[in-house]
Amino acid sequence: MLYKFKSKATSDLIMLGPDAQRLLKLMGSDASPKGIFTVDQQPQVIAALEAAIAQDEARMADLRAQRQAEEGSEDTGTVTSEAVSLKRRAQPLLDMLRRSCAAKADVVWGV
């Protein structure tokens, strides 16, 4: 399933279902196939996503430090070669939310 996020302030954003559902849950939504973040909700949604990103980055830094201590290797900056950070995954949606909030435009999906 794909999620298509829309806003009058930006281009449409299409995300794969599992990734979109994860981000929506982190932002306090029930991850339903249809929804809206109103202009009034956007500051809280942005703050929730930024907090989740900061938490994920701290967790990844701890994992890198632990791995480096266990292996005695230098930090390569990645936990695994296939891992995509939450920050990278969320950046397009976070940009959309910020621009929509500044333009006072709702963000909708599934409509």
N, C-alpha and C positions, 0 to 999 in steps of 0.2 A: 504494500500500500504506500502511496505517496501522499505527502502533505504539501499543499500549496498555500503559502502565506501571501496575503495581499495587503497593500496599503496604497493610498492615494499619493503618499510621499515618496515611494520607492518603486522599483521594479518588483515583479513577483519573485518569490523565493520558493524553490521546490526542494523538499528534503525526503529522504527515505523514511518510512514509517517508524522503525525502531529508534532512529536518531531523533526524529521530531518528538516522539512520545517521551523519550528520556528528558529532553529539554523542557517540554511542556510540564512534566511532573516536577522538575526542579524549580520551575517558575510558579508552582502552586496550582496548576490547572489539572483537571482530571484526564487530560490527554484524549478527549473525545474527538471524533472525526470532524466535528464542526465546532467553531468557537470564535471568540473575539477578545481582544485586549483593548479596552477603551482607553482614551487619552488619560482619564483619571487613574486607571490601573497601571499604566505603563511605568511610572517611576518605581513602584513597588516590585513589578515584574523584573525590571532591569536590575534593581538592587539584589533581588533573590538570585538571579542568574550570575551576577558578578560575584556574590558571596560563594556560590557553588563552584565557580571557576577558581577562586582563591583557595578554597578548601581542597579542590582537586590538585592544584599546583603544589600545595604544601605536602599532600599525600605522595605525589610523584617525586618530589624532592627527597622525602624520607626514604622512599623505595630506592632511589638512585644512591643515596648515602649508604643505605644498608647493603645494597648490592656491591658497591665499591669496597666497603669494609670486608665483606665476605670473600670477594674475589681478589682483593688487593690490586684492582685495576684502576686505571684513570677513568674519570667521569666522561662518558661520551655524550651526555645530554639526553639520552633516551633510555627508557626502561626496557622496551623491546623494539625491534625494528618495525613492527607492524602497528604499534600503538598510535592512536590519534588522540591528542589531548582534548579535553573538554573545551579548553579555550579556543582551539582551532576549529572544532566542530561547531561551537556556538557563535563564533564571530559574525557570520553573515546575518543570523537572526538578531543578534545584539545590535549590530549596525542598523538593521531595519527598525528595530524598536526605538533606538535613539533618534534616528531621523524622523520617524513618525511622531514621536513625542514632541520634538522641536517644531514640527509642522502642524501639530494638533490634529493628527489623523489616526483613526483606529487601525488596528491590525486584525485581520480576520483570516480564517482558514476553513477550508471545506465548503465554501459557498460559491 
